[in-house]
Amino acid sequence: KTTLLVVGRTVEQHYITAINDYIQRTKRSITFDMEVILIEKHEESFNGSAERKEGELILKALQPGDVVVLLDEHGKE
């Protein structure tokens, strides 16, 4: 089973369109889910707690043996 784990709100329409297109094209060949990890606005105001909470939620979503690929919109590789 493949899961796209998205951290934060995806609000830009071209990303939403691309994600939905990918899900549609791959659903015939693989089981595919998308899970969004979203921190509430009031949690973001605490110093460093939002990042810690995101990390905890990411780790909770992972299972032993999972393969993780990090995609960063500002990445160079």
C-alpha positions in Angstrom: 0.0 0.0 0.0 1.3 3.5 -0.9 0.5 6.6 1.1 1.3 10.2 0.3 1.9 11.8 3.6 1.4 15.6 3.2 2.6 17.9 6.0 0.7 21.2 6.1 -2.2 22.5 4.1 -1.9 22.2 0.4 -3.7 25.3 -0.9 -2.1 26.0 -4.2 -4.4 24.7 -6.9 -1.7 23.4 -9.2 -0.4 21.1 -6.4 -4.0 19.9 -5.7 -4.6 19.2 -9.4 -1.3 17.3 -9.7 -1.9 15.2 -6.6 -5.5 14.3 -7.8 -4.2 13.4 -11.3 -1.5 11.1 -9.8 -4.1 9.4 -7.6 -6.4 8.8 -10.6 -3.6 7.5 -12.8 -2.1 5.1 -10.2 -5.3 3.7 -8.6 -5.5 0.9 -11.3 -2.1 -0.5 -10.5 -1.5 0.3 -6.8 -3.5 0.9 -3.6 -3.0 4.6 -2.9 -4.0 6.8 0.0 -3.3 10.4 1.0 -3.0 11.5 4.6 -2.6 15.1 5.6 -0.8 16.1 8.8 -2.2 19.5 9.8 -1.3 21.4 12.9 -4.1 23.7 14.2 -3.4 27.4 14.0 -3.4 27.9 17.8 -0.6 25.2 18.1 1.6 27.1 15.6 2.0 30.1 18.0 4.0 28.2 20.6 7.7 28.4 20.2 8.9 25.2 18.5 5.9 23.1 19.5 4.4 23.0 16.0 7.5 21.3 14.5 7.7 18.9 17.4 4.0 18.0 17.0 4.5 17.5 13.2 7.4 15.2 13.9 5.4 13.2 16.4 2.5 12.8 13.9 4.8 11.8 11.1 6.4 9.1 13.3 3.0 7.9 14.3 2.0 7.5 10.7 5.0 5.4 9.8 5.3 1.6 10.3 8.4 -0.5 10.6 9.8 -1.3 7.2 8.2 1.7 5.5 10.2 3.4 2.8 10.2 7.2 3.1 10.9 9.6 0.3 11.1 13.3 1.3 9.9 15.8 -1.3 10.7 19.4 -0.7 9.4 22.2 -3.0 12.7 24.1 -2.4 14.9 21.0 -2.7 17.9 20.9 -5.2 18.2 17.1 -5.6 
